Amino acid sequence: MYHALYADIASETTANIRDNERAAFEKSISLLRMAEEKGRGSRESVEALLFLNRLWGVLLEDLAHPENGLPETLRATLISIGIWMLKRADDIRQGREQAFAPLIDVSESICRGLRRA
């Protein structure tokens, strides 16, 4: 009886975490779209890039934690994506890149994956 209850709670907790991650990606996508519309250097751009940095900072910290339950290869892939996202965001901030579309595309792909999981 207790094992079934624990499994239900663990399943709900995982679903809640996934929902929160998806919501964070949806907010990031929305901010990035506004930044794309207003252009690099706009207030919207600063806000979107700051949010993206915070989001990926939290995700990378979690992915690097030894108790993270994801398979090691998936964690490594997500860490690589996160590092690329942060580098691309810095390139935009520094004026070396202008396009937000790659950040939006990758974020949408991850968000779709979170919906299916």
HUVEN-V128576 format. One line per field, one symbol per residue. ss: DSSP state (2 for helix, 1 for strand, 0 for the rest). phi: phi as a letter, one per 20 degrees, with the letter a starting at -180 (. if undefined). burial: I if it has 16 or more other C-alpha atoms within 10 Angstrom, else O. A space follows every 10 residues. Layout:
ss = ???
phi = ???
burial = ???
//
This chain:
ss = 0222222222 2222222222 2222222222 2222222200 0022222222 2222222222 2222000000 0222222222 2222222222 2222000000 2222222222 2222220
phi = .fffffffff ffffffffff ffffffffff fffffffeng nfgfffffff fgffgfffff fffeffefef ggffgfffff ffffgfffff ffgenfcdee gfffgfffff fffffff
burial = OOOOOOOOOO OOOOOOOIIO IIOIIIOIIO IIIIIIOOII OOOIIIIIIO IIIOIIOOII OOIOOOOOOO OOOOIOOIIO IIOOIIOIIO OIIOOOOIII OOIIOOIIOI IOOIOOO
//
